[in-house]
């Protein structure tokens, strides 16, 4: 079963194992360095987090839906941090 919690856990493992800080992970996946993660950048992150290719697109959309508070369909640093913080306190 793939729940939001299990997906966020995989993202957390990716960040912990491959990056010094969540900031470093955010910068790494922000390909065009505009300070925001668009869907294609989030999908790349999900690929690295070993989320199944069948659901990556859907999960990316759901994450944007859930964490994009500003409504621009992008995940900025504050929104990314909110997701990461949620994992830590879960
Ligand atoms: Ca970007």
PDB file of the backbone (N, CA, C, O) and the ligand in Angstrom, with CONECT records:
HET     CA  A 101       1
ATOM      1  N   UNK A   1       0.843  -1.196   0.000  1.00  0.00           N
ATOM      2  CA  UNK A   1       0.000   0.000   0.000  1.00  0.00           C
ATOM      3  C   UNK A   1       0.881   1.250   0.000  1.00  0.00           C
ATOM      4  O   UNK A   1       1.897   1.322   0.691  1.00  0.00           O
ATOM      5  N   UNK A   2       0.467   2.203  -0.776  1.00  0.00           N
ATOM      6  CA  UNK A   2       1.238   3.438  -0.839  1.00  0.00           C
ATOM      7  C   UNK A   2       0.424   4.578  -0.245  1.00  0.00           C
ATOM      8  O   UNK A   2      -0.528   5.075  -0.845  1.00  0.00           O
ATOM      9  N   UNK A   3       0.824   4.962   0.930  1.00  0.00           N
ATOM     10  CA  UNK A   3       0.150   6.077   1.578  1.00  0.00           C
ATOM     11  C   UNK A   3       1.027   7.316   1.483  1.00  0.00           C
ATOM     12  O   UNK A   3       2.214   7.235   1.168  1.00  0.00           O
ATOM     13  N   UNK A   4       0.419   8.462   1.761  1.00  0.00           N
ATOM     14  CA  UNK A   4       1.212   9.694   1.774  1.00  0.00           C
ATOM     15  C   UNK A   4       2.349   9.555   2.778  1.00  0.00           C
ATOM     16  O   UNK A   4       3.466  10.010   2.535  1.00  0.00           O
ATOM     17  N   UNK A   5       2.053   8.927   3.899  1.00  0.00           N
ATOM     18  CA  UNK A   5       3.066   8.765   4.952  1.00  0.00           C
ATOM     19  C   UNK A   5       4.253   7.944   4.451  1.00  0.00           C
ATOM     20  O   UNK A   5       5.405   8.299   4.700  1.00  0.00           O
ATOM     21  N   UNK A   6       3.976   6.855   3.751  1.00  0.00           N
ATOM     22  CA  UNK A   6       5.080   6.008   3.280  1.00  0.00           C
ATOM     23  C   UNK A   6       5.892   6.737   2.210  1.00  0.00           C
ATOM     24  O   UNK A   6       7.108   6.562   2.121  1.00  0.00           O
ATOM     25  N   UNK A   7       5.223   7.545   1.409  1.00  0.00           N
ATOM     26  CA  UNK A   7       5.941   8.321   0.391  1.00  0.00           C
ATOM     27  C   UNK A   7       6.832   9.363   1.047  1.00  0.00           C
ATOM     28  O   UNK A   7       7.995   9.516   0.673  1.00  0.00           O
ATOM     29  N   UNK A   8       6.289  10.081   2.027  1.00  0.00           N
ATOM     30  CA  UNK A   8       7.090  11.093   2.725  1.00  0.00           C
ATOM     31  C   UNK A   8       8.257  10.430   3.458  1.00  0.00           C
ATOM     32  O   UNK A   8       9.341  11.006   3.551  1.00  0.00           O
ATOM     33  N   UNK A   9       8.036   9.232   3.972  1.00  0.00           N
ATOM     34  CA  UNK A   9       9.132   8.502   4.619  1.00  0.00           C
ATOM     35  C   UNK A   9      10.263   8.211   3.639  1.00  0.00           C
ATOM     36  O   UNK A   9      11.438   8.351   3.978  1.00  0.00           O
ATOM     37  N   UNK A  10       9.906   7.809   2.431  1.00  0.00           N
ATOM     38  CA  UNK A  10      10.933   7.529   1.413  1.00  0.00           C
ATOM     39  C   UNK A  10      11.676   8.801   1.028  1.00  0.00           C
ATOM     40  O   UNK A  10      12.886   8.784   0.801  1.00  0.00           O
ATOM     41  N   UNK A  11      10.938   9.901   0.958  1.00  0.00           N
ATOM     42  CA  UNK A  11      11.571  11.184   0.651  1.00  0.00           C
ATOM     43  C   UNK A  11      12.542  11.557   1.768  1.00  0.00           C
ATOM     44  O   UNK A  11      13.645  12.041   1.516  1.00  0.00           O
ATOM     45  N   UNK A  12      12.113  11.323   2.997  1.00  0.00           N
ATOM     46  CA  UNK A  12      12.975  11.623   4.146  1.00  0.00           C
ATOM     47  C   UNK A  12      14.251  10.773   4.115  1.00  0.00           C
ATOM     48  O   UNK A  12      15.342  11.270   4.392  1.00  0.00           O
ATOM     49  N   UNK A  13      14.105   9.494   3.776  1.00  0.00           N
ATOM     50  CA  UNK A  13      15.267   8.602   3.687  1.00  0.00           C
ATOM     51  C   UNK A  13      16.225   9.096   2.606  1.00  0.00           C
ATOM     52  O   UNK A  13      17.440   9.120   2.805  1.00  0.00           O
ATOM     53  N   UNK A  14      15.669   9.490   1.461  1.00  0.00           N
ATOM     54  CA  UNK A  14      16.488  10.042   0.372  1.00  0.00           C
ATOM     55  C   UNK A  14      17.283  11.255   0.861  1.00  0.00           C
ATOM     56  O   UNK A  14      18.489  11.353   0.636  1.00  0.00           O
ATOM     57  N   UNK A  15      16.591  12.174   1.532  1.00  0.00           N
ATOM     58  CA  UNK A  15      17.248  13.397   1.998  1.00  0.00           C
ATOM     59  C   UNK A  15      18.340  13.056   3.006  1.00  0.00           C
ATOM     60  O   UNK A  15      19.451  13.581   2.934  1.00  0.00           O
ATOM     61  N   UNK A  16      18.012  12.173   3.943  1.00  0.00           N
ATOM     62  CA  UNK A  16      18.964  11.815   4.993  1.00  0.00           C
ATOM     63  C   UNK A  16      20.189  11.106   4.440  1.00  0.00           C
ATOM     64  O   UNK A  16      21.312  11.366   4.872  1.00  0.00           O
ATOM     65  N   UNK A  17      19.970  10.203   3.475  1.00  0.00           N
ATOM     66  CA  UNK A  17      21.079   9.387   2.974  1.00  0.00           C
ATOM     67  C   UNK A  17      21.960  10.106   1.956  1.00  0.00           C
ATOM     68  O   UNK A  17      23.146   9.799   1.837  1.00  0.00           O
ATOM     69  N   UNK A  18      21.395  11.052   1.228  1.00  0.00           N
ATOM     70  CA  UNK A  18      22.128  11.610   0.096  1.00  0.00           C
ATOM     71  C   UNK A  18      22.466  13.090   0.216  1.00  0.00           C
ATOM     72  O   UNK A  18      23.238  13.627  -0.579  1.00  0.00           O
ATOM     73  N   UNK A  19      21.887  13.740   1.208  1.00  0.00           N
ATOM     74  CA  UNK A  19      22.117  15.184   1.327  1.00  0.00           C
ATOM     75  C   UNK A  19      22.441  15.545   2.775  1.00  0.00           C
ATOM     76  O   UNK A  19      21.992  14.890   3.715  1.00  0.00           O
ATOM     77  N   UNK A  20      23.232  16.607   2.925  1.00  0.00           N
ATOM     78  CA  UNK A  20      23.582  17.064   4.274  1.00  0.00           C
ATOM     79  C   UNK A  20      22.389  17.714   4.957  1.00  0.00           C
ATOM     80  O   UNK A  20      22.185  17.562   6.162  1.00  0.00           O
ATOM     81  N   UNK A  21      21.609  18.435   4.174  1.00  0.00           N
ATOM     82  CA  UNK A  21      20.473  19.173   4.736  1.00  0.00           C
ATOM     83  C   UNK A  21      19.295  19.136   3.763  1.00  0.00           C
ATOM     84  O   UNK A  21      19.485  18.882   2.573  1.00  0.00           O
ATOM     85  N   UNK A  22      18.095  19.383   4.248  1.00  0.00           N
ATOM     86  CA  UNK A  22      16.944  19.505   3.335  1.00  0.00           C
ATOM     87  C   UNK A  22      17.153  20.630   2.315  1.00  0.00           C
ATOM     88  O   UNK A  22      16.685  20.537   1.180  1.00  0.00           O
ATOM     89  N   UNK A  23      17.862  21.698   2.724  1.00  0.00           N
ATOM     90  CA  UNK A  23      18.152  22.798   1.794  1.00  0.00           C
ATOM     91  C   UNK A  23      18.951  22.296   0.594  1.00  0.00           C
ATOM     92  O   UNK A  23      18.680  22.664  -0.549  1.00  0.00           O
ATOM     93  N   UNK A  24      19.948  21.444   0.879  1.00  0.00           N
ATOM     94  CA  UNK A  24      20.784  20.902  -0.193  1.00  0.00           C
ATOM     95  C   UNK A  24      19.946  20.059  -1.150  1.00  0.00           C
ATOM     96  O   UNK A  24      20.139  20.116  -2.364  1.00  0.00           O
ATOM     97  N   UNK A  25      19.016  19.279  -0.601  1.00  0.00           N
ATOM     98  CA  UNK A  25      18.149  18.455  -1.433  1.00  0.00           C
ATOM     99  C   UNK A  25      17.263  19.346  -2.300  1.00  0.00           C
ATOM    100  O   UNK A  25      17.097  19.097  -3.494  1.00  0.00           O
ATOM    101  N   UNK A  26      16.707  20.368  -1.697  1.00  0.00           N
ATOM    102  CA  UNK A  26      15.831  21.283  -2.438  1.00  0.00           C
ATOM    103  C   UNK A  26      16.584  21.909  -3.606  1.00  0.00           C
ATOM    104  O   UNK A  26      16.081  21.934  -4.729  1.00  0.00           O
ATOM    105  N   UNK A  27      17.791  22.415  -3.345  1.00  0.00           N
ATOM    106  CA  UNK A  27      18.590  23.052  -4.397  1.00  0.00           C
ATOM    107  C   UNK A  27      18.931  22.062  -5.495  1.00  0.00           C
ATOM    108  O   UNK A  27      18.900  22.397  -6.679  1.00  0.00           O
ATOM    109  N   UNK A  28      19.259  20.826  -5.089  1.00  0.00           N
ATOM    110  CA  UNK A  28      19.634  19.806  -6.065  1.00  0.00           C
ATOM    111  C   UNK A  28      18.492  19.540  -7.046  1.00  0.00           C
ATOM    112  O   UNK A  28      18.717  19.421  -8.250  1.00  0.00           O
ATOM    113  N   UNK A  29      17.283  19.450  -6.530  1.00  0.00           N
ATOM    114  CA  UNK A  29      16.150  19.093  -7.392  1.00  0.00           C
ATOM    115  C   UNK A  29      15.547  20.301  -8.098  1.00  0.00           C
ATOM    116  O   UNK A  29      14.747  20.152  -9.022  1.00  0.00           O
ATOM    117  N   UNK A  30      15.931  21.497  -7.660  1.00  0.00           N
ATOM    118  CA  UNK A  30      15.474  22.703  -8.341  1.00  0.00           C
ATOM    119  C   UNK A  30      16.358  22.936  -9.569  1.00  0.00           C
ATOM    120  O   UNK A  30      17.273  23.759  -9.554  1.00  0.00           O
ATOM    121  N   UNK A  31      16.057  22.189 -10.626  1.00  0.00           N
ATOM    122  CA  UNK A  31      16.905  22.151 -11.830  1.00  0.00           C
ATOM    123  C   UNK A  31      17.153  23.529 -12.442  1.00  0.00           C
ATOM    124  O   UNK A  31      18.278  23.854 -12.823  1.00  0.00           O
ATOM    125  N   UNK A  32      16.103  24.328 -12.532  1.00  0.00           N
ATOM    126  CA  UNK A  32      16.241  25.621 -13.201  1.00  0.00           C
ATOM    127  C   UNK A  32      16.539  26.750 -12.203  1.00  0.00           C
ATOM    128  O   UNK A  32      16.556  27.928 -12.558  1.00  0.00           O
ATOM    129  N   UNK A  33      16.774  26.352 -10.940  1.00  0.00           N
ATOM    130  CA  UNK A  33      17.205  27.302  -9.901  1.00  0.00           C
ATOM    131  C   UNK A  33      16.303  28.527  -9.775  1.00  0.00           C
ATOM    132  O   UNK A  33      16.781  29.644  -9.574  1.00  0.00           O
ATOM    133  N   UNK A  34      14.995  28.306  -9.895  1.00  0.00           N
ATOM    134  CA  UNK A  34      14.069  29.427  -9.706  1.00  0.00           C
ATOM    135  C   UNK A  34      13.531  29.477  -8.273  1.00  0.00           C
ATOM    136  O   UNK A  34      12.652  30.278  -7.954  1.00  0.00           O
ATOM    137  N   UNK A  35      14.076  28.603  -7.416  1.00  0.00           N
ATOM    138  CA  UNK A  35      13.655  28.622  -6.014  1.00  0.00           C
ATOM    139  C   UNK A  35      12.344  27.900  -5.753  1.00  0.00           C
ATOM    140  O   UNK A  35      11.798  27.956  -4.651  1.00  0.00           O
ATOM    141  N   UNK A  36      11.844  27.220  -6.782  1.00  0.00           N
ATOM    142  CA  UNK A  36      10.594  26.476  -6.640  1.00  0.00           C
ATOM    143  C   UNK A  36      10.712  25.142  -7.355  1.00  0.00           C
ATOM    144  O   UNK A  36      11.423  25.017  -8.352  1.00  0.00           O
ATOM    145  N   UNK A  37      10.008  24.150  -6.836  1.00  0.00           N
ATOM    146  CA  UNK A  37       9.985  22.855  -7.502  1.00  0.00           C
ATOM    147  C   UNK A  37       8.704  22.740  -8.306  1.00  0.00           C
ATOM    148  O   UNK A  37       7.602  22.780  -7.759  1.00  0.00           O
ATOM    149  N   UNK A  38       8.867  22.594  -9.628  1.00  0.00           N
ATOM    150  CA  UNK A  38       7.703  22.349 -10.469  1.00  0.00           C
ATOM    151  C   UNK A  38       7.468  20.843 -10.512  1.00  0.00           C
ATOM    152  O   UNK A  38       8.255  20.056  -9.987  1.00  0.00           O
ATOM    153  N   UNK A  39       6.364  20.464 -11.152  1.00  0.00           N
ATOM    154  CA  UNK A  39       5.990  19.054 -11.107  1.00  0.00           C
ATOM    155  C   UNK A  39       7.090  18.142 -11.659  1.00  0.00           C
ATOM    156  O   UNK A  39       7.361  17.089 -11.080  1.00  0.00           O
ATOM    157  N   UNK A  40       7.722  18.527 -12.761  1.00  0.00           N
ATOM    158  CA  UNK A  40       8.750  17.656 -13.347  1.00  0.00           C
ATOM    159  C   UNK A  40       9.930  17.490 -12.389  1.00  0.00           C
ATOM    160  O   UNK A  40      10.565  16.435 -12.359  1.00  0.00           O
ATOM    161  N   UNK A  41      10.222  18.529 -11.610  1.00  0.00           N
ATOM    162  CA  UNK A  41      11.320  18.451 -10.644  1.00  0.00           C
ATOM    163  C   UNK A  41      10.935  17.564  -9.456  1.00  0.00           C
ATOM    164  O   UNK A  41      11.765  16.826  -8.925  1.00  0.00           O
ATOM    165  N   UNK A  42       9.680  17.648  -9.054  1.00  0.00           N
ATOM    166  CA  UNK A  42       9.198  16.788  -7.965  1.00  0.00           C
ATOM    167  C   UNK A  42       9.183  15.326  -8.408  1.00  0.00           C
ATOM    168  O   UNK A  42       9.519  14.429  -7.635  1.00  0.00           O
ATOM    169  N   UNK A  43       8.793  15.099  -9.656  1.00  0.00           N
ATOM    170  CA  UNK A  43       8.769  13.727 -10.175  1.00  0.00           C
ATOM    171  C   UNK A  43      10.186  13.138 -10.175  1.00  0.00           C
ATOM    172  O   UNK A  43      10.368  11.954  -9.890  1.00  0.00           O
ATOM    173  N   UNK A  44      11.179  13.963 -10.494  1.00  0.00           N
ATOM    174  CA  UNK A  44      12.570  13.501 -10.453  1.00  0.00           C
ATOM    175  C   UNK A  44      12.972  13.128  -9.013  1.00  0.00           C
ATOM    176  O   UNK A  44      13.630  12.116  -8.773  1.00  0.00           O
ATOM    177  N   UNK A  45      12.558  13.972  -8.080  1.00  0.00           N
ATOM    178  CA  UNK A  45      12.804  13.680  -6.661  1.00  0.00           C
ATOM    179  C   UNK A  45      12.149  12.350  -6.277  1.00  0.00           C
ATOM    180  O   UNK A  45      12.760  11.528  -5.593  1.00  0.00           O
ATOM    181  N   UNK A  46      10.925  12.145  -6.712  1.00  0.00           N
ATOM    182  CA  UNK A  46      10.207  10.908  -6.373  1.00  0.00           C
ATOM    183  C   UNK A  46      10.887   9.698  -6.999  1.00  0.00           C
ATOM    184  O   UNK A  46      10.897   8.613  -6.416  1.00  0.00           O
ATOM    185  N   UNK A  47      11.460   9.888  -8.202  1.00  0.00           N
ATOM    186  CA  UNK A  47      12.202   8.807  -8.849  1.00  0.00           C
ATOM    187  C   UNK A  47      13.410   8.429  -7.993  1.00  0.00           C
ATOM    188  O   UNK A  47      13.670   7.251  -7.747  1.00  0.00           O
ATOM    189  N   UNK A  48      14.150   9.457  -7.541  1.00  0.00           N
ATOM    190  CA  UNK A  48      15.316   9.213  -6.694  1.00  0.00           C
ATOM    191  C   UNK A  48      14.919   8.571  -5.372  1.00  0.00           C
ATOM    192  O   UNK A  48      15.688   7.806  -4.788  1.00  0.00           O
ATOM    193  N   UNK A  49      13.711   8.887  -4.902  1.00  0.00           N
ATOM    194  CA  UNK A  49      13.214   8.315  -3.640  1.00  0.00           C
ATOM    195  C   UNK A  49      12.624   6.919  -3.846  1.00  0.00           C
ATOM    196  O   UNK A  49      12.046   6.331  -2.933  1.00  0.00           O
ATOM    197  N   UNK A  50      12.786   6.395  -5.090  1.00  0.00           N
ATOM    198  CA  UNK A  50      12.347   5.044  -5.432  1.00  0.00           C
ATOM    199  C   UNK A  50      10.847   4.852  -5.328  1.00  0.00           C
ATOM    200  O   UNK A  50      10.360   3.783  -4.962  1.00  0.00           O
ATOM    201  N   UNK A  51      10.114   5.932  -5.664  1.00  0.00           N
ATOM    202  CA  UNK A  51       8.664   5.813  -5.797  1.00  0.00           C
ATOM    203  C   UNK A  51       8.379   5.211  -7.173  1.00  0.00           C
ATOM    204  O   UNK A  51       8.964   5.627  -8.173  1.00  0.00           O
ATOM    205  N   UNK A  52       7.483   4.235  -7.216  1.00  0.00           N
ATOM    206  CA  UNK A  52       7.178   3.521  -8.448  1.00  0.00           C
ATOM    207  C   UNK A  52       6.805   4.471  -9.584  1.00  0.00           C
ATOM    208  O   UNK A  52       6.057   5.430  -9.393  1.00  0.00           O
ATOM    209  N   UNK A  53       7.345   4.181 -10.777  1.00  0.00           N
ATOM    210  CA  UNK A  53       7.066   4.987 -11.952  1.00  0.00           C
ATOM    211  C   UNK A  53       5.586   5.068 -12.290  1.00  0.00           C
ATOM    212  O   UNK A  53       5.139   6.046 -12.890  1.00  0.00           O
ATOM    213  N   UNK A  54       4.827   4.053 -11.913  1.00  0.00           N
ATOM    214  CA  UNK A  54       3.402   4.046 -12.221  1.00  0.00           C
ATOM    215  C   UNK A  54       2.639   5.142 -11.484  1.00  0.00           C
ATOM    216  O   UNK A  54       1.618   5.630 -11.968  1.00  0.00           O
ATOM    217  N   UNK A  55       3.132   5.521 -10.330  1.00  0.00           N
ATOM    218  CA  UNK A  55       2.368   6.472  -9.511  1.00  0.00           C
ATOM    219  C   UNK A  55       3.064   7.817  -9.344  1.00  0.00           C
ATOM    220  O   UNK A  55       2.515   8.728  -8.724  1.00  0.00           O
ATOM    221  N   UNK A  56       4.287   7.948  -9.901  1.00  0.00           N
ATOM    222  CA  UNK A  56       5.057   9.178  -9.680  1.00  0.00           C
ATOM    223  C   UNK A  56       4.298  10.445 -10.087  1.00  0.00           C
ATOM    224  O   UNK A  56       4.268  11.432  -9.352  1.00  0.00           O
ATOM    225  N   UNK A  57       3.692  10.393 -11.263  1.00  0.00           N
ATOM    226  CA  UNK A  57       2.964  11.570 -11.749  1.00  0.00           C
ATOM    227  C   UNK A  57       1.817  11.934 -10.829  1.00  0.00           C
ATOM    228  O   UNK A  57       1.612  13.101 -10.495  1.00  0.00           O
ATOM    229  N   UNK A  58       1.073  10.919 -10.426  1.00  0.00           N
ATOM    230  CA  UNK A  58      -0.066  11.129  -9.531  1.00  0.00           C
ATOM    231  C   UNK A  58       0.387  11.660  -8.178  1.00  0.00           C
ATOM    232  O   UNK A  58      -0.195  12.598  -7.633  1.00  0.00           O
ATOM    233  N   UNK A  59       1.450  11.032  -7.643  1.00  0.00           N
ATOM    234  CA  UNK A  59       1.961  11.459  -6.340  1.00  0.00           C
ATOM    235  C   UNK A  59       2.467  12.898  -6.410  1.00  0.00           C
ATOM    236  O   UNK A  59       2.247  13.690  -5.494  1.00  0.00           O
ATOM    237  N   UNK A  60       3.147  13.225  -7.509  1.00  0.00           N
ATOM    238  CA  UNK A  60       3.627  14.595  -7.679  1.00  0.00           C
ATOM    239  C   UNK A  60       2.473  15.590  -7.644  1.00  0.00           C
ATOM    240  O   UNK A  60       2.563  16.634  -6.997  1.00  0.00           O
ATOM    241  N   UNK A  61       1.393  15.262  -8.338  1.00  0.00           N
ATOM    242  CA  UNK A  61       0.221  16.141  -8.344  1.00  0.00           C
ATOM    243  C   UNK A  61      -0.382  16.272  -6.950  1.00  0.00           C
ATOM    244  O   UNK A  61      -0.779  17.359  -6.528  1.00  0.00           O
ATOM    245  N   UNK A  62      -0.444  15.141  -6.241  1.00  0.00           N
ATOM    246  CA  UNK A  62      -1.028  15.148  -4.893  1.00  0.00           C
ATOM    247  C   UNK A  62      -0.178  15.974  -3.926  1.00  0.00           C
ATOM    248  O   UNK A  62      -0.707  16.705  -3.089  1.00  0.00           O
ATOM    249  N   UNK A  63       1.132  15.848  -4.052  1.00  0.00           N
ATOM    250  CA  UNK A  63       2.015  16.611  -3.161  1.00  0.00           C
ATOM    251  C   UNK A  63       1.851  18.108  -3.416  1.00  0.00           C
ATOM    252  O   UNK A  63       1.807  18.905  -2.479  1.00  0.00           O
ATOM    253  N   UNK A  64       1.763  18.480  -4.692  1.00  0.00           N
ATOM    254  CA  UNK A  64       1.565  19.897  -5.010  1.00  0.00           C
ATOM    255  C   UNK A  64       0.218  20.360  -4.452  1.00  0.00           C
ATOM    256  O   UNK A  64       0.113  21.430  -3.852  1.00  0.00           O
ATOM    257  N   UNK A  65      -0.802  19.537  -4.663  1.00  0.00           N
ATOM    258  CA  UNK A  65      -2.137  19.841  -4.139  1.00  0.00           C
ATOM    259  C   UNK A  65      -2.100  20.039  -2.623  1.00  0.00           C
ATOM    260  O   UNK A  65      -2.739  20.941  -2.081  1.00  0.00           O
ATOM    261  N   UNK A  66      -1.341  19.179  -1.959  1.00  0.00           N
ATOM    262  CA  UNK A  66      -1.336  19.191  -0.502  1.00  0.00           C
ATOM    263  C   UNK A  66      -0.460  20.265   0.123  1.00  0.00           C
ATOM    264  O   UNK A  66      -0.772  20.777   1.197  1.00  0.00           O
ATOM    265  N   UNK A  67       0.654  20.612  -0.558  1.00  0.00           N
ATOM    266  CA  UNK A  67       1.639  21.489   0.085  1.00  0.00           C
ATOM    267  C   UNK A  67       1.803  22.849  -0.577  1.00  0.00           C
ATOM    268  O   UNK A  67       2.459  23.734  -0.025  1.00  0.00           O
ATOM    269  N   UNK A  68       1.217  23.020  -1.746  1.00  0.00           N
ATOM    270  CA  UNK A  68       1.307  24.334  -2.392  1.00  0.00           C
ATOM    271  C   UNK A  68       0.291  25.281  -1.764  1.00  0.00           C
ATOM    272  O   UNK A  68      -0.869  25.332  -2.173  1.00  0.00           O
ATOM    273  N   UNK A  69       0.746  26.027  -0.765  1.00  0.00           N
ATOM    274  CA  UNK A  69      -0.177  26.921  -0.053  1.00  0.00           C
ATOM    275  C   UNK A  69      -0.428  28.206  -0.822  1.00  0.00           C
ATOM    276  O   UNK A  69      -1.458  28.853  -0.632  1.00  0.00           O
ATOM    277  N   UNK A  70       0.515  28.583  -1.697  1.00  0.00           N
ATOM    278  CA  UNK A  70       0.373  29.863  -2.393  1.00  0.00           C
ATOM    279  C   UNK A  70      -0.446  29.724  -3.683  1.00  0.00           C
ATOM    280  O   UNK A  70      -0.790  30.728  -4.308  1.00  0.00           O
ATOM    281  N   UNK A  71      -0.757  28.489  -4.081  1.00  0.00           N
ATOM    282  CA  UNK A  71      -1.638  28.283  -5.232  1.00  0.00           C
ATOM    283  C   UNK A  71      -1.001  28.503  -6.592  1.00  0.00           C
ATOM    284  O   UNK A  71      -1.705  28.695  -7.583  1.00  0.00           O
ATOM    285  N   UNK A  72       0.346  28.475  -6.652  1.00  0.00           N
ATOM    286  CA  UNK A  72       1.002  28.666  -7.953  1.00  0.00           C
ATOM    287  C   UNK A  72       1.391  27.334  -8.602  1.00  0.00           C
ATOM    288  O   UNK A  72       2.057  27.305  -9.637  1.00  0.00           O
ATOM    289  N   UNK A  73       0.962  26.227  -7.972  1.00  0.00           N
ATOM    290  CA  UNK A  73       1.249  24.882  -8.476  1.00  0.00           C
ATOM    291  C   UNK A  73       2.742  24.577  -8.513  1.00  0.00           C
ATOM    292  O   UNK A  73       3.204  23.743  -9.292  1.00  0.00           O
ATOM    293  N   UNK A  74       3.484  25.268  -7.656  1.00  0.00           N
ATOM    294  CA  UNK A  74       4.904  25.012  -7.465  1.00  0.00           C
ATOM    295  C   UNK A  74       5.140  24.856  -5.969  1.00  0.00           C
ATOM    296  O   UNK A  74       4.396  25.403  -5.156  1.00  0.00           O
ATOM    297  N   UNK A  75       6.180  24.106  -5.607  1.00  0.00           N
ATOM    298  CA  UNK A  75       6.537  23.961  -4.203  1.00  0.00           C
ATOM    299  C   UNK A  75       7.764  24.825  -3.931  1.00  0.00           C
ATOM    300  O   UNK A  75       8.860  24.524  -4.403  1.00  0.00           O
ATOM    301  N   UNK A  76       7.576  25.893  -3.174  1.00  0.00           N
ATOM    302  CA  UNK A  76       8.735  26.729  -2.841  1.00  0.00           C
ATOM    303  C   UNK A  76       9.411  26.179  -1.578  1.00  0.00           C
ATOM    304  O   UNK A  76       8.968  25.187  -0.998  1.00  0.00           O
ATOM    305  N   UNK A  77      10.475  26.837  -1.177  1.00  0.00           N
ATOM    306  CA  UNK A  77      11.244  26.311  -0.057  1.00  0.00           C
ATOM    307  C   UNK A  77      10.396  26.204   1.218  1.00  0.00           C
ATOM    308  O   UNK A  77      10.454  25.193   1.918  1.00  0.00           O
ATOM    309  N   UNK A  78       9.618  27.234   1.516  1.00  0.00           N
ATOM    310  CA  UNK A  78       8.789  27.209   2.727  1.00  0.00           C
ATOM    311  C   UNK A  78       7.817  26.028   2.704  1.00  0.00           C
ATOM    312  O   UNK A  78       7.582  25.379   3.724  1.00  0.00           O
ATOM    313  N   UNK A  79       7.267  25.768   1.537  1.00  0.00           N
ATOM    314  CA  UNK A  79       6.304  24.678   1.405  1.00  0.00           C
ATOM    315  C   UNK A  79       7.011  23.320   1.500  1.00  0.00           C
ATOM    316  O   UNK A  79       6.495  22.375   2.095  1.00  0.00           O
ATOM    317  N   UNK A  80       8.191  23.248   0.905  1.00  0.00           N
ATOM    318  CA  UNK A  80       8.993  22.020   0.982  1.00  0.00           C
ATOM    319  C   UNK A  80       9.374  21.734   2.431  1.00  0.00           C
ATOM    320  O   UNK A  80       9.284  20.605   2.912  1.00  0.00           O
ATOM    321  N   UNK A  81       9.805  22.808   3.114  1.00  0.00           N
ATOM    322  CA  UNK A  81      10.205  22.674   4.505  1.00  0.00           C
ATOM    323  C   UNK A  81       9.024  22.216   5.369  1.00  0.00           C
ATOM    324  O   UNK A  81       9.198  21.415   6.288  1.00  0.00           O
ATOM    325  N   UNK A  82       7.844  22.718   5.077  1.00  0.00           N
ATOM    326  CA  UNK A  82       6.656  22.312   5.824  1.00  0.00           C
ATOM    327  C   UNK A  82       6.423  20.809   5.675  1.00  0.00           C
ATOM    328  O   UNK A  82       6.052  20.137   6.637  1.00  0.00           O
ATOM    329  N   UNK A  83       6.642  20.284   4.469  1.00  0.00           N
ATOM    330  CA  UNK A  83       6.479  18.849   4.233  1.00  0.00           C
ATOM    331  C   UNK A  83       7.538  18.063   4.992  1.00  0.00           C
ATOM    332  O   UNK A  83       7.240  17.038   5.606  1.00  0.00           O
ATOM    333  N   UNK A  84       8.780  18.548   4.950  1.00  0.00           N
ATOM    334  CA  UNK A  84       9.873  17.853   5.636  1.00  0.00           C
ATOM    335  C   UNK A  84       9.664  17.880   7.153  1.00  0.00           C
ATOM    336  O   UNK A  84       9.886  16.883   7.840  1.00  0.00           O
ATOM    337  N   UNK A  85       9.236  19.034   7.657  1.00  0.00           N
ATOM    338  CA  UNK A  85       8.967  19.158   9.096  1.00  0.00           C
ATOM    339  C   UNK A  85       7.868  18.203   9.533  1.00  0.00           C
ATOM    340  O   UNK A  85       7.914  17.638  10.626  1.00  0.00           O
ATOM    341  N   UNK A  86       6.884  18.033   8.665  1.00  0.00           N
ATOM    342  CA  UNK A  86       5.787  17.133   8.985  1.00  0.00           C
ATOM    343  C   UNK A  86       6.313  15.699   9.147  1.00  0.00           C
ATOM    344  O   UNK A  86       5.857  14.956  10.016  1.00  0.00           O
ATOM    345  N   UNK A  87       7.274  15.326   8.303  1.00  0.00           N
ATOM    346  CA  UNK A  87       7.852  13.981   8.389  1.00  0.00           C
ATOM    347  C   UNK A  87       8.568  13.824   9.743  1.00  0.00           C
ATOM    348  O   UNK A  87       8.408  12.822  10.441  1.00  0.00           O
ATOM    349  N   UNK A  88       9.354  14.840  10.081  1.00  0.00           N
ATOM    350  CA  UNK A  88      10.174  14.745  11.299  1.00  0.00           C
ATOM    351  C   UNK A  88       9.336  14.580  12.552  1.00  0.00           C
ATOM    352  O   UNK A  88       9.705  13.849  13.470  1.00  0.00           O
ATOM    353  N   UNK A  89       8.186  15.280  12.580  1.00  0.00           N
ATOM    354  CA  UNK A  89       7.362  15.254  13.781  1.00  0.00           C
ATOM    355  C   UNK A  89       6.363  14.098  13.751  1.00  0.00           C
ATOM    356  O   UNK A  89       5.673  13.852  14.741  1.00  0.00           O
ATOM    357  N   UNK A  90       6.279  13.387  12.623  1.00  0.00           N
ATOM    358  CA  UNK A  90       5.294  12.305  12.501  1.00  0.00           C
ATOM    359  C   UNK A  90       5.675  11.128  13.413  1.00  0.00           C
ATOM    360  O   UNK A  90       4.967  10.121  13.450  1.00  0.00           O
TER     361      UNK A  90
HETATM  362 CA    CA A 101      12.431  24.996 -10.277  1.00  0.00          CA
END
